[in-house]
Amino acid sequence: MSNRERCNAILDSFSDTQLINVVAVLQAMKQAIDDTADEAFCEKMARDYENDPERGDPMPIEDFAKQLGIML
């Protein structure tokens, strides 16, 4: 029996009233997993940026704005 089949069997054992709580728990778990994945992605991007030998020198925001024709 696959994990999906096992989950479906467990879900079938709950009443509709109980499923309200099950859905809330599953949504919270899914959000936590998504948040962890997003965090890991952002941390990897930051590490990649810090380790990039061609990242160049930082530019002051005023100089960047001037290049774009924006007055600060």
QUIDA-V489576 format. One record per backbone hydrogen bond with DSSP energy under -0.5 kcal/mol. CO is the residue of the C=O (numbers start at 1). NH is the residue of the N-H. E is the energy in kcal/mol with one decimal. If there is no record, write none. Layout:
# QUIDA-V489576
CO NH E
CO NH E
This chain:
# QUIDA-V489576
2 6 -2.5
3 7 -2.7
4 8 -2.6
5 9 -2.3
6 10 -2.2
7 11 -3.0
8 12 -2.3
9 13 -0.7
10 13 -1.1
11 14 -1.5
15 19 -2.0
16 20 -0.8
17 20 -0.7
17 21 -0.7
18 21 -0.6
18 22 -1.9
19 23 -2.9
20 24 -1.7
21 25 -2.3
22 26 -2.8
23 27 -2.7
24 28 -2.0
25 29 -2.4
26 30 -2.7
27 31 -2.4
28 32 -2.2
29 33 -2.3
30 34 -2.6
31 35 -2.8
32 36 -2.2
33 37 -2.2
34 38 -2.7
35 39 -2.5
36 40 -2.4
37 41 -2.2
38 42 -2.5
39 43 -2.6
40 44 -2.2
41 45 -2.3
42 46 -2.4
43 47 -2.5
44 48 -2.9
45 49 -2.3
46 50 -2.6
47 51 -2.1
49 52 -1.1
51 53 -0.6
52 55 -1.4
60 64 -2.1
61 65 -2.7
62 66 -2.2
63 67 -2.2
64 68 -1.5
65 70 -3.2
66 69 -1.1
70 72 -0.6
